[in-house]
Amino acid sequence: MGITLPEWFTVLTTTYLIPFIINVVLAALILIIGFALVKALLRFVKKFTSKLDVNIQTFIENFVGIALKLVVILTAVIVIGVPESSVIAVLGSCGLAIGLALQGGLSNIASGIIIMFCKPFHVGDFIISGGISGVVKDIGIYYTLITTPDNQDISVPNSTLANSTITNLSTESTRRLDFDFTVSYEADLDLTRKVLLASAQMNDLVLKDPAPEVLITAHGASGVTVKLRVWCAAENYWTVNFDMWEDVKKAFDKFGIEIPYQYVNVVMKDKK
């Protein structure tokens, strides 16, 4: 004698449970296939926008990616059985709430558009802004990703960059370095000039045109300030900077050019 299931259980299973499971499976398939299609479409978008400016290309890819993924998620939610009117109502309410709560986010989006069209910097540029310096890695809808020289990734809100002074060190192919050296008042200034120029000319990374120059810029409390100006390719800036400080110190030592330092004379008075 077989076991007879209650009628209510049979109705519940056939009317609600099985269709719900089917819808959940379909929704999962939609998510899996949908995200795969979004990934493929983004490759097409990237190919289509490859001739555009890097800023515009990155912005379009991020915007299209978020929009398509949102459509896939909403489709899956509707397939599960959530009424479309409810989804639209929830989206409207969420949109209003998010819009009020994330006014800064909307400002970031607007700032991202400004950066995209005004182009103060591009992906790959080395910039300095608000105490942050590094290479621009990505320009997103909300944030710009900057990689610092010590390999840290910093996400900077677009509104912060749009409202700050930006120094772009990648727009020009060459850069000038200014070195201030202090020599004693007893030092031979003509010899000092020759030593500095020779140190610059011996560095293969220092450009010959514009030529290095030496200027006397100040009479300090303990010595004369001598400025050395050299030019180099932008990518060699830090190498030349560190090399010149080391080379000049060795050259000064070799030719007996004194670098003065502060000292204090103590006079002892005899009370007798």
Number of C-alpha atoms within 10 A of each C-alpha: 3 4 5 7 8 8 9 8 11 13 11 11 13 11 11 11 14 12 14 16 12 13 18 17 15 15 23 17 13 18 19 12 13 20 17 12 15 18 15 12 16 18 13 13 16 16 11 11 16 13 9 11 14 19 21 19 19 20 21 18 19 15 12 15 17 12 11 18 17 12 12 19 17 18 17 22 20 16 20 18 13 13 12 14 10 11 14 12 12 12 14 12 12 12 13 12 11 14 13 12 11 13 11 15 19 17 17 24 20 17 22 26 20 15 22 23 12 11 13 17 21 22 17 15 17 21 21 16 16 11 5 13 19 23 22 20 19 19 27 24 24 23 21 22 20 25 19 17 11 7 10 10 15 17 16 18 22 27 22 16 20 19 10 11 12 16 15 18 19 17 14 9 10 15 15 15 16 13 14 17 18 20 23 19 17 10 15 13 16 8 13 20 18 12 18 24 19 14 22 26 16 10 13 10 17 23 17 13 9 12 13 20 15 18 12 15 13 13 14 12 9 15 19 22 19 20 19 20 18 26 23 23 15 15 13 14 17 12 11 21 15 10 14 21 14 12 15 18 16 13 16 18 11 10 11 12 19 18 17 13 10 6 7 5 5 6 6 6 6 5 4 3
